[in-house]
Amino acid sequence: MAASSRAQVLDLYRAMLRESKRFGAYNYRTYAIRRIRDAFRENKNVKDPVEIQDLVNKAKRDLGIIRRQVHIGQMYSTDKLVIENQEKPRA
């Protein structure tokens, strides 16, 4: 993979993770982060430039979907789950 292509993929990966962390709902947030990591790991050994470009284009479309869903989720926010409100025990 060319250096510019590698940098582009890493930037896209970071952008997708960063945007996914903005999901208000815990389940959506953890699912999106897990799927992004799994998909990038699954395709880390792809060498064909055409296939890499197809995957990058798909990831860009998915990033747009994540951004829209985050925005929609912010419009219809819900209360946090019990698992999100756990505090550290006091010593």
N, CA, C and O atoms as a MOPAC input file, in Angstrom:
PM7 MOZYME 1SCF
protein

 N      0.85000 1    -1.17000 1     0.00000 1
 C      0.00000 1     0.00000 1     0.00000 1
 C      0.89000 1     1.22500 1     0.00000 1
 O      1.85700 1     1.30200 1     0.75700 1
 N      0.56500 1     2.16900 1    -0.83900 1
 C      1.34000 1     3.40500 1    -0.92800 1
 C      1.20800 1     4.18200 1     0.37400 1
 O      0.23200 1     4.03100 1     1.11000 1
 N      2.20800 1     5.01500 1     0.64400 1
 C      2.23000 1     5.77400 1     1.89200 1
 C      1.01900 1     6.69900 1     2.01400 1
 O      0.42600 1     6.81400 1     3.08700 1
 N      0.65500 1     7.35800 1     0.91100 1
 C     -0.48900 1     8.27400 1     0.95900 1
 C     -1.78700 1     7.50200 1     1.18000 1
 O     -2.68400 1     7.96800 1     1.88300 1
 N     -1.87800 1     6.32700 1     0.57900 1
 C     -3.06300 1     5.49800 1     0.74400 1
 C     -3.15800 1     5.00700 1     2.18400 1
 O     -4.24200 1     4.97500 1     2.76600 1
 N     -2.02500 1     4.62700 1     2.75100 1
 C     -1.99400 1     4.16700 1     4.14800 1
 C     -2.41100 1     5.28700 1     5.08600 1
 O     -3.18300 1     5.06200 1     6.01800 1
 N     -1.90700 1     6.49200 1     4.84700 1
 C     -2.26900 1     7.64000 1     5.67900 1
 C     -3.75500 1     7.94300 1     5.53800 1
 O     -4.41700 1     8.27700 1     6.52100 1
 N     -4.27500 1     7.83100 1     4.33400 1
 C     -5.69200 1     8.08400 1     4.09400 1
 C     -6.55100 1     7.07100 1     4.86100 1
 O     -7.56100 1     7.43400 1     5.46300 1
 N     -6.14400 1     5.81100 1     4.83200 1
 C     -6.89500 1     4.76400 1     5.52400 1
 C     -6.85000 1     4.99400 1     7.03500 1
 O     -7.86800 1     4.86200 1     7.71500 1
 N     -5.68000 1     5.33500 1     7.55700 1
 C     -5.56400 1     5.59300 1     9.00000 1
 C     -6.38300 1     6.80700 1     9.42500 1
 O     -7.01400 1     6.79100 1    10.48200 1
 N     -6.37700 1     7.85100 1     8.61400 1
 C     -7.19800 1     9.03100 1     8.91900 1
 C     -8.68100 1     8.67600 1     8.92100 1
 O     -9.43900 1     9.13300 1     9.77700 1
 N     -9.07900 1     7.86900 1     7.96800 1
 C    -10.47100 1     7.44000 1     7.88300 1
 C    -10.85300 1     6.58200 1     9.08700 1
 O    -11.93800 1     6.73700 1     9.64700 1
 N     -9.96600 1     5.68900 1     9.47700 1
 C    -10.18700 1     4.83500 1    10.65200 1
 C    -10.36400 1     5.68500 1    11.91100 1
 O    -11.29700 1     5.47900 1    12.68600 1
 N     -9.46500 1     6.63200 1    12.09900 1
 C     -9.55500 1     7.51500 1    13.27600 1
 C    -10.82000 1     8.35900 1    13.25300 1
 O    -11.46300 1     8.54500 1    14.28500 1
 N    -11.17700 1     8.86700 1    12.08800 1
 C    -12.39100 1     9.68600 1    11.96600 1
 C    -13.63400 1     8.86500 1    12.28700 1
 O    -14.54800 1     9.35300 1    12.95100 1
 N    -13.66800 1     7.62600 1    11.82000 1
 C    -14.82000 1     6.77800 1    12.09400 1
 C    -14.92700 1     6.45600 1    13.57600 1
 O    -16.02100 1     6.48600 1    14.13900 1
 N    -13.80300 1     6.14900 1    14.21100 1
 C    -13.82800 1     5.87500 1    15.64800 1
 C    -14.23000 1     7.11600 1    16.43800 1
 O    -15.04300 1     7.03900 1    17.35900 1
 N    -13.66200 1     8.24400 1    16.07500 1
 C    -13.95600 1     9.50000 1    16.77900 1
 C    -15.44400 1     9.84700 1    16.65800 1
 O    -16.08000 1    10.24300 1    17.63500 1
 N    -15.97800 1     9.69400 1    15.46300 1
 C    -17.38800 1    10.01200 1    15.25100 1
 C    -18.29100 1     9.01400 1    15.97000 1
 O    -19.34000 1     9.39400 1    16.49000 1
 N    -17.89800 1     7.75200 1    16.00400 1
 C    -18.70400 1     6.73000 1    16.67900 1
 C    -18.76500 1     6.95900 1    18.18100 1
 O    -19.75300 1     6.60800 1    18.82600 1
 N    -17.72900 1     7.53800 1    18.73100 1
 C    -17.72000 1     7.81100 1    20.17400 1
 C    -18.70200 1     8.90900 1    20.55000 1
 O    -18.94400 1     9.14000 1    21.73400 1
 N    -19.26600 1     9.58300 1    19.57100 1
 C    -20.23600 1    10.64400 1    19.82500 1
 C    -21.67100 1    10.11700 1    19.91200 1
 O    -22.58400 1    10.87500 1    20.23600 1
 N    -21.88100 1     8.82100 1    19.62500 1
 C    -23.22100 1     8.24900 1    19.76900 1
 C    -23.66600 1     8.41200 1    21.21400 1
 O    -22.90600 1     8.12100 1    22.13800 1
 N    -24.87800 1     8.86900 1    21.40600 1
 C    -25.40400 1     9.04400 1    22.74900 1
 C    -25.78200 1     7.72600 1    23.39800 1
 O    -25.61900 1     7.55400 1    24.60600 1
 N    -26.28500 1     6.79600 1    22.60100 1
 C    -26.73700 1     5.51000 1    23.11700 1
 C    -25.54800 1     4.55500 1    23.26500 1
 O    -24.78400 1     4.34000 1    22.32400 1
 N    -25.41400 1     4.00300 1    24.43600 1
 C    -24.30200 1     3.10500 1    24.76100 1
 C    -24.21200 1     1.93400 1    23.78600 1
 O    -23.13000 1     1.62300 1    23.28800 1
 N    -25.34100 1     1.28500 1    23.51200 1
 C    -25.32900 1     0.10800 1    22.64400 1
 C    -24.90200 1     0.44700 1    21.22300 1
 O    -24.12000 1    -0.29300 1    20.62700 1
 N    -25.39300 1     1.54400 1    20.67000 1
 C    -24.98200 1     1.96200 1    19.32800 1
 C    -23.49100 1     2.28900 1    19.30600 1
 O    -22.77300 1     1.91300 1    18.38000 1
 N    -23.03900 1     2.99700 1    20.34300 1
 C    -21.64300 1     3.41000 1    20.42000 1
 C    -20.70800 1     2.20400 1    20.45200 1
 O    -19.75300 1     2.14300 1    19.67800 1
 N    -20.97200 1     1.24800 1    21.33800 1
 C    -20.08200 1     0.08600 1    21.45400 1
 C    -20.14800 1    -0.79300 1    20.21100 1
 O    -19.13500 1    -1.34500 1    19.78300 1
 N    -21.34900 1    -0.92500 1    19.62700 1
 C    -21.48600 1    -1.73100 1    18.41400 1
 C    -20.70700 1    -1.11000 1    17.25600 1
 O    -19.98200 1    -1.80700 1    16.54600 1
 N    -20.85500 1     0.19300 1    17.07000 1
 C    -20.17000 1     0.86500 1    15.96300 1
 C    -18.65300 1     0.76000 1    16.11200 1
 O    -17.95100 1     0.47000 1    15.14300 1
 N    -18.15400 1     0.99100 1    17.30600 1
 C    -16.70500 1     0.91600 1    17.53300 1
 C    -16.19900 1    -0.49600 1    17.27200 1
 O    -15.16400 1    -0.68200 1    16.63200 1
 N    -16.93100 1    -1.49300 1    17.76700 1
 C    -16.52300 1    -2.88600 1    17.56500 1
 C    -16.52800 1    -3.25300 1    16.08300 1
 O    -15.59800 1    -3.90400 1    15.60800 1
 N    -17.57400 1    -2.84000 1    15.34000 1
 C    -17.66100 1    -3.16900 1    13.91900 1
 C    -16.56200 1    -2.48700 1    13.10300 1
 O    -16.01000 1    -3.08400 1    12.17800 1
 N    -16.25100 1    -1.24600 1    13.44500 1
 C    -15.19100 1    -0.53400 1    12.73200 1
 C    -13.86000 1    -1.23600 1    12.93700 1
 O    -13.13300 1    -1.49100 1    11.97700 1
 N    -13.54200 1    -1.54600 1    14.17400 1
 C    -12.27300 1    -2.23300 1    14.46000 1
 C    -12.20100 1    -3.57800 1    13.76500 1
 O    -11.17800 1    -3.91900 1    13.17200 1
 N    -13.28400 1    -4.34900 1    13.83300 1
 C    -13.30200 1    -5.66900 1    13.19400 1
 C    -13.14600 1    -5.57100 1    11.67900 1
 O    -12.41000 1    -6.35400 1    11.07800 1
 N    -13.83300 1    -4.61500 1    11.06200 1
 C    -13.76100 1    -4.47400 1     9.60600 1
 C    -12.36200 1    -4.07500 1     9.15200 1
 O    -11.85900 1    -4.59700 1     8.15700 1
 N    -11.73400 1    -3.15500 1     9.87200 1
 C    -10.39300 1    -2.73800 1     9.47200 1
 C     -9.37800 1    -3.85400 1     9.71300 1
 O     -8.45400 1    -4.03200 1     8.91900 1
 N     -9.54100 1    -4.60100 1    10.79300 1
 C     -8.63900 1    -5.74400 1    11.03200 1
 C     -8.80500 1    -6.81300 1     9.95900 1
 O     -7.83000 1    -7.40200 1     9.49200 1
 N    -10.04600 1    -7.05100 1     9.58100 1
 C    -10.35100 1    -8.07200 1     8.58100 1
 C     -9.70700 1    -7.74100 1     7.23300 1
 O     -9.31200 1    -8.64500 1     6.49700 1
 N     -9.60100 1    -6.46400 1     6.91100 1
 C     -9.10000 1    -6.04900 1     5.60500 1
 C     -7.68300 1    -5.48900 1     5.65000 1
 O     -7.24400 1    -4.86000 1     4.68700 1
 N     -6.96700 1    -5.70300 1     6.73400 1
 C     -5.62900 1    -5.10400 1     6.85000 1
 C     -4.60900 1    -5.72000 1     5.90400 1
 O     -3.58600 1    -5.09700 1     5.61900 1
 N     -4.85900 1    -6.91800 1     5.41400 1
 C     -3.89200 1    -7.58200 1     4.53600 1
 C     -4.23800 1    -7.46900 1     3.05400 1
 O     -3.62800 1    -8.14700 1     2.22800 1
 N     -5.19400 1    -6.63500 1     2.71000 1
 C     -5.57700 1    -6.45100 1     1.30700 1
 C     -4.45700 1    -5.69300 1     0.59300 1
 O     -3.99900 1    -4.65500 1     1.07100 1
 N     -4.02600 1    -6.21300 1    -0.54100 1
 C     -2.91100 1    -5.61300 1    -1.29000 1
 C     -3.34700 1    -4.97500 1    -2.61100 1
 O     -2.67200 1    -4.08000 1    -3.12000 1
 N     -4.46100 1    -5.42700 1    -3.16100 1
 C     -4.93700 1    -4.95200 1    -4.46600 1
 C     -5.38500 1    -3.49300 1    -4.37000 1
 O     -6.31000 1    -3.18900 1    -3.61700 1
 N     -4.74600 1    -2.57900 1    -5.12100 1
 C     -5.09000 1    -1.15400 1    -5.03700 1
 C     -6.54800 1    -0.84700 1    -5.38800 1
 O     -7.15300 1     0.05700 1    -4.81100 1
 N     -7.10000 1    -1.59100 1    -6.32200 1
 C     -8.49000 1    -1.36500 1    -6.71300 1
 C     -9.41900 1    -1.75500 1    -5.56400 1
 O    -10.37100 1    -1.03800 1    -5.25500 1
 N     -9.13900 1    -2.87600 1    -4.94900 1
 C     -9.95700 1    -3.32300 1    -3.82100 1
 C     -9.80300 1    -2.37800 1    -2.62800 1
 O    -10.77400 1    -2.09700 1    -1.92500 1
 N     -8.59000 1    -1.89200 1    -2.40600 1
 C     -8.35900 1    -0.92600 1    -1.32800 1
 C     -9.18200 1     0.32600 1    -1.57100 1
 O     -9.80900 1     0.84600 1    -0.64800 1
 N     -9.18600 1     0.81100 1    -2.79900 1
 C     -9.95300 1     2.01000 1    -3.10900 1
 C    -11.45200 1     1.77700 1    -2.92600 1
 O    -12.16400 1     2.66300 1    -2.45400 1
 N    -11.93100 1     0.59100 1    -3.29700 1
 C    -13.34100 1     0.25400 1    -3.07800 1
 C    -13.67900 1     0.25400 1    -1.59000 1
 O    -14.72600 1     0.75500 1    -1.17900 1
 N    -12.77800 1    -0.31300 1    -0.79000 1
 C    -12.99700 1    -0.34800 1     0.65900 1
 C    -12.95300 1     1.05000 1     1.26200 1
 O    -13.72900 1     1.35800 1     2.16700 1
 N    -12.05600 1     1.89500 1     0.77200 1
 C    -11.97100 1     3.28000 1     1.25900 1
 C    -13.25800 1     4.02600 1     0.91300 1
 O    -13.79300 1     4.75700 1     1.74700 1
 N    -13.75700 1     3.84600 1    -0.30900 1
 C    -15.00600 1     4.50000 1    -0.71200 1
 C    -16.17500 1     4.02900 1     0.15000 1
 O    -17.02200 1     4.83100 1     0.54200 1
 N    -16.22100 1     2.73100 1     0.44600 1
 C    -17.27900 1     2.19700 1     1.30600 1
 C    -17.16400 1     2.78400 1     2.70600 1
 O    -18.17500 1     3.12900 1     3.31800 1
 N    -15.94200 1     2.89900 1     3.21800 1
 C    -15.73400 1     3.46800 1     4.55600 1
 C    -16.14900 1     4.93500 1     4.60000 1
 O    -16.68600 1     5.39600 1     5.60700 1
 N    -15.90600 1     5.67300 1     3.51400 1
 C    -16.33600 1     7.07900 1     3.46700 1
 C    -17.85500 1     7.18700 1     3.49700 1
 O    -18.41100 1     8.05600 1     4.16800 1
 N    -18.52100 1     6.29900 1     2.76500 1
 C    -19.99200 1     6.28300 1     2.81000 1
 C    -20.47600 1     5.94200 1     4.21900 1
 O    -21.41400 1     6.55300 1     4.72900 1
 N    -19.82500 1     4.96200 1     4.83500 1
 C    -20.20300 1     4.56300 1     6.19900 1
 C    -19.96000 1     5.69100 1     7.19600 1
 O    -20.74000 1     5.86200 1     8.13400 1
 N    -18.89600 1     6.45700 1     7.00800 1
 C    -18.63200 1     7.60000 1     7.88000 1
 C    -19.76200 1     8.61800 1     7.76300 1
 O    -20.18700 1     9.18700 1     8.76900 1
 N    -20.24600 1     8.85000 1     6.56500 1
 C    -21.37900 1     9.74500 1     6.37400 1
 C    -22.62500 1     9.23700 1     7.08600 1
 O    -23.37400 1    10.01600 1     7.67600 1
 N    -22.84100 1     7.93300 1     7.02700 1
 C    -23.98700 1     7.33200 1     7.71200 1
 C    -23.84300 1     7.49400 1     9.22100 1
 O    -24.80700 1     7.83000 1     9.90800 1
 N    -22.64400 1     7.25600 1     9.73200 1
 C    -22.40500 1     7.41000 1    11.17700 1
 C    -22.68200 1     8.84600 1    11.59500 1
 O    -23.33100 1     9.08000 1    12.61400 1
 N    -22.20200 1     9.79900 1    10.82700 1
 C    -22.42400 1    11.21600 1    11.16800 1
 C    -23.91400 1    11.55000 1    11.20100 1
 O    -24.38200 1    12.23700 1    12.10900 1
 N    -24.65300 1    11.06300 1    10.21200 1
 C    -26.10400 1    11.32200 1    10.19000 1
 C    -26.78900 1    10.67700 1    11.38000 1
 O    -27.65200 1    11.29300 1    12.00600 1
 N    -26.41700 1     9.44400 1    11.70000 1
 C    -27.05300 1     8.74400 1    12.80800 1
 C    -26.72100 1     9.38700 1    14.15500 1
 O    -27.56800 1     9.43500 1    15.04700 1
 N    -25.50000 1     9.87800 1    14.30100 1
 C    -25.12800 1    10.58000 1    15.52800 1
 C    -25.99300 1    11.82900 1    15.66800 1
 O    -26.49300 1    12.12600 1    16.75200 1
 N    -26.16400 1    12.54600 1    14.58200 1
 C    -26.97400 1    13.76600 1    14.61300 1
 C    -28.42400 1    13.44300 1    14.96800 1
 O    -29.02900 1    14.13700 1    15.78600 1
 N    -28.97600 1    12.41400 1    14.37100 1
 C    -30.34600 1    12.00400 1    14.67300 1
 C    -30.45500 1    11.56100 1    16.12800 1
 O    -31.42100 1    11.89400 1    16.81400 1
 N    -29.46200 1    10.81000 1    16.59500 1
 C    -29.46100 1    10.35700 1    17.97800 1
 C    -29.42300 1    11.50000 1    18.97100 1
 O    -29.99300 1    11.39800 1    20.05800 1
 N    -28.75400 1    12.59400 1    18.60900 1
 C    -28.70300 1    13.75500 1    19.49000 1
 C    -30.04200 1    14.47700 1    19.52400 1
 O    -30.38100 1    15.10600 1    20.52600 1
 N    -30.79300 1    14.39400 1    18.45600 1
 C    -32.10500 1    15.03000 1    18.42200 1
 C    -33.10100 1    14.28700 1    19.32000 1
 O    -33.98600 1    14.90300 1    19.91500 1
 N    -32.95200 1    12.97400 1    19.41400 1
 C    -33.85900 1    12.13800 1    20.20200 1
 C    -33.07100 1    11.42200 1    21.29800 1
 O    -33.00700 1    10.19300 1    21.32100 1
 N    -32.49100 1    12.17200 1    22.17800 1
 C    -31.63200 1    11.57300 1    23.19800 1
 C    -32.46300 1    10.84600 1    24.25200 1
 O    -33.63300 1    11.16000 1    24.47300 1
 N    -31.83300 1     9.87600 1    24.89100 1
 C    -32.45900 1     9.09500 1    25.95000 1
 C    -31.59700 1     9.16900 1    27.20500 1
 O    -30.48600 1     9.69700 1    27.18000 1
 N    -32.12600 1     8.63300 1    28.29800 1
 C    -31.35600 1     8.58800 1    29.54200 1
 C    -30.22000 1     7.58900 1    29.40400 1
 O    -30.28700 1     6.64900 1    28.61100 1
 N    -29.17800 1     7.81100 1    30.19200 1
 C    -28.04900 1     6.88500 1    30.18600 1
 C    -28.45600 1     5.56700 1    30.83400 1
 O    -29.34700 1     5.52900 1    31.68300 1
 N    -27.80500 1     4.50400 1    30.43100 1
 C    -28.04700 1     3.19300 1    31.01900 1
 C    -27.32100 1     3.08000 1    32.34500 1
 O    -26.42900 1     3.87500 1    32.64200 1
 N    -27.69900 1     2.10100 1    33.13600 1
 C    -27.06900 1     1.88300 1    34.43200 1
 C    -25.57700 1     1.61100 1    34.26800 1
 O    -24.77000 1     2.07100 1    35.07600 1
 N    -25.21300 1     0.87700 1    33.24300 1
 C    -23.81300 1     0.51400 1    33.02400 1
 C    -22.94600 1     1.74400 1    32.74500 1
 O    -21.74200 1     1.72400 1    33.00500 1
 N    -23.54100 1     2.79800 1    32.22600 1
 C    -22.79300 1     4.01400 1    31.92300 1
 C    -22.59300 1     4.89800 1    33.15000 1
 O    -21.69900 1     5.74400 1    33.16200 1
 N    -23.40600 1     4.71300 1    34.17000 1
 C    -23.35200 1     5.57400 1    35.34500 1
 C    -22.53900 1     4.99200 1    36.49600 1
 O    -22.61000 1     5.48600 1    37.62100 1
 N    -21.78000 1     3.96200 1    36.22300 1
 C    -20.99200 1     3.34400 1    37.29800 1
 C    -19.86600 1     4.26100 1    37.71900 1
 O    -19.10200 1     4.76300 1    36.89500 1
 N    -19.78000 1     4.46900 1    39.02900 1
 C    -18.69300 1     5.27300 1    39.58200 1
 C    -17.65100 1     4.35500 1    40.18700 1
 O    -17.93600 1     3.20600 1    40.52600 1
 N    -16.45700 1     4.86800 1    40.31700 1
 C    -15.39800 1     4.10000 1    40.94800 1
 C    -15.66900 1     4.01800 1    42.43600 1
 O    -16.13400 1     4.99400 1    43.02400 1
 N    -15.39300 1     2.89000 1    43.06200 1
 C    -15.60500 1     2.79300 1    44.50800 1
 C    -14.66500 1     3.71000 1    45.26000 1
 O    -13.50600 1     3.88700 1    44.88500 1
 N    -15.18500 1     4.28800 1    46.32300 1
 C    -14.36100 1     5.19800 1    47.12500 1
 C    -13.50900 1     4.41500 1    48.10800 1
 O    -13.95900 1     3.43400 1    48.70000 1
 N    -12.29200 1     4.85700 1    48.26900 1
 C    -11.36100 1     4.15700 1    49.16000 1
 C    -11.44500 1     4.63600 1    50.57700 1
 O    -10.72100 1     4.14000 1    51.44100 1

